[in-house]
Amino acid sequence: QVQLVESGGGLVQPGGSLRLSCAASGIAFSIYTMGWYRQAPKKQRELVASVTSDGSTNYGDSMKGRFTISKDNAKNTVFLQMNSLKPEDTAVYYCHAYRDTILGTYNYWGQGTQVTVSS
């Protein structure tokens, strides 16, 4: 059974920082592309950041320079360091695992963790 369990969300003031973690189980973590997505009320889910199996990273435009994704293959965990947070970063943040093979595409989602940026 695949599980992605996020942690680290919460309430933070504008300009503050948070570090999200996602612990994965039930998958060969090191060969998956791991990512973070977010969804704000009444908005579509959007890519925050992703990291491929070889360590290549990709970020949403509004996150570049503020957010950093990293992973620890030994601990099957992916992290999202968020700095200089803004009220518009308020959303539910979801962990995502993705792998595309000739046998099919595998997509898994976590339950999400709430991030609220407010004074």
Buried (B, 14 or more C-beta within 10 A) or exposed (E): EEEBBBBBBEEBEEEBEBBBBBBBEEBEBEEBBBBBBBBBEEEEBBBBBBBBBEEEBBBBEEBEEBBBBBBEBEEBBBBBBBEEBEEEBBBBBBBBBBBEEEEEEEEBBBEBBEBBBEE
